[in-house]
Amino acid sequence: MSVQSGKDLLIKMDMTGSGSFTTVAGLRATRVSFNAETVDVTSLESQGGWRELLAGAGVKSAAISGSGVFRDASTDERARQVFFDGEVPRFQVVIPDFGTVEGPFQITGLEYAGSHNGEASYELSLASAGALEFVAL
């Protein structure tokens, strides 16, 4: 795999609930993380006293975050509405030369900032809210 451009890691939001995904406007930095909790089943009979984990158990989750400049585009308006209405729409994360992750996410944080002599910016945090699908490229 060759070096990838960070601008190719995209966060897309379902704008209408019909599978019409649009890239979230103005993002300059994006991040996705996948997590899986472990279930410890170690006992006195565990070989050599080593920890044992239960395969396939535990809660899986994903988190997405991004920051960028405020564009007042339709995706900005949709993100605000999703947050205030408590909706859980589908999002896609396009990871270059890897694949696409898609599923329901809740916006857990939406922050706006600006300085006197700079642009308005925002930060967006999302948490997975159901099963995710992965499609390899």
Secondary structure as GFF3:
##gff-version 3
##sequence-region A 1 137
A	DSSP	three_ten_helix	6	8	.	.	.	ID=ss1
A	DSSP	beta_strand	10	14	.	.	.	ID=ss2
A	DSSP	beta_strand	21	23	.	.	.	ID=ss3
A	DSSP	beta_strand	27	36	.	.	.	ID=ss4
A	DSSP	three_ten_helix	47	49	.	.	.	ID=ss5
A	DSSP	beta_strand	60	69	.	.	.	ID=ss6
A	DSSP	alpha_helix	74	85	.	.	.	ID=ss7
A	DSSP	beta_strand	90	95	.	.	.	ID=ss8
A	DSSP	beta_strand	99	113	.	.	.	ID=ss9
A	DSSP	beta_strand	121	128	.	.	.	ID=ss10
A	DSSP	beta_strand	133	136	.	.	.	ID=ss11
###
